[in-house]
């Protein structure tokens, strides 16, 4: 039972209450400090606790504060260190700590989604689907001394993320502070997490003989687009297997050899009705799924649905500040991105609660942008009316209590208030004629010419 002080916000902005209560329960200071002590190998806590740094940086990622400096200024009474000490801590934050935070958030949220009965339908029964994709962090401002001596953009690193669509969570990340390294340099770390009955879905960058053979040896499955440099030995004829919404589907067995071992995998070819933006008319997919587990059209559908993780990255860019361009040091930038992934896992929990209360169809029409805007606008006033000590009881909720509270709060949300704005298909731009540099026109005269021609 919530105190009566919460009633106005529960009635008018229940999403904000759900979000704040979830953050209070999910990011416990004691748990964060304990995780830091367990994972960090060189860094230590003294005057600045990791939980304090986490809370400060999360305010930046959630766009509550505009910058690290602004966030620290507001917290000087409780964080008795200099600005430089904060920046130094961020600069040297160990990658293992950032990666562990994402995994820990998923481990906490997954049981609550299950308790809500709000897991999404499985892409393929009896398999845990894991979508693997990479993200290269955007260029930063030239605040790092070495960047001031070059015209080139400074890139602070890259991330490989593992997304599990059934729970709608990013469950693991693999971090590399060297943006010029290939995604394949992280494959050994990824392969250590492969388990039997996994189904890995990925693009052609991840399609290597090592990845396919090691995955198959672990009792897992994969669906990957064939890389152009990968050449195997076809076995048998290519056979027609049906069609999808985008083209005809064919199948053929192909043999591959790696480190003295040979294996046959299925190659699914999608002959497209219309060429892609890159001009491709065919897409070749490789898989070790058995025909009884997934027919050729189903394999093509599984690969098409991998774009779901790209939607997650787009959400980070649009609703969160996951890539602050002021953080030039790679470890600091990667830490911020991992916090954004944690926040997106918390948002996935809110969507699960909304599905439990209103159904998946209603939630599918809700705009993440409008939801995030309301939370940001309400947060400051809500925290004045409801000071931090009123939120502390949420920290002690069990999984069952957490799920029940979220479902009750979600029942007060009106999905129609956050409906996405739809638009028609894009029209090609009109011909402007020959390009001329400079010049100007009077907009009013153009409008008068248009209206006069009616």
TAUR-V732534 format. One record per run of one state. SS is the DSSP state (H for helix, E for strand, - for the rest). FROM is the first residue (numbers start at 1). LEN is the number of residues. Records with the same first field share a line. If there is no record, write none. Layout:
SS = FROM-LEN, FROM-LEN
//
This chain:
- = 1-3, 13-1, 27-2, 40-10, 62-6, 75-8, 92-3, 117-11, 137-2, 141-4, 150-4, 156-2, 165-4, 177-6, 192-6, 203-1, 207-2, 218-3, 226-7, 244-3, 259-2, 273-9, 288-8, 320-10, 359-1, 365-1, 367-1, 386-2, 391-1, 397-2, 411-4, 420-23, 453-2
H = 4-9, 14-13, 29-11, 50-12, 68-7, 83-9, 95-22, 145-5, 183-9, 204-3, 209-9, 296-24, 330-29, 360-5, 368-18, 388-3, 392-5, 399-12, 415-4, 443-10
E = 128-9, 139-2, 154-2, 158-7, 169-8, 198-5, 221-5, 233-11, 247-12, 261-12, 282-6, 366-1, 419-1
//
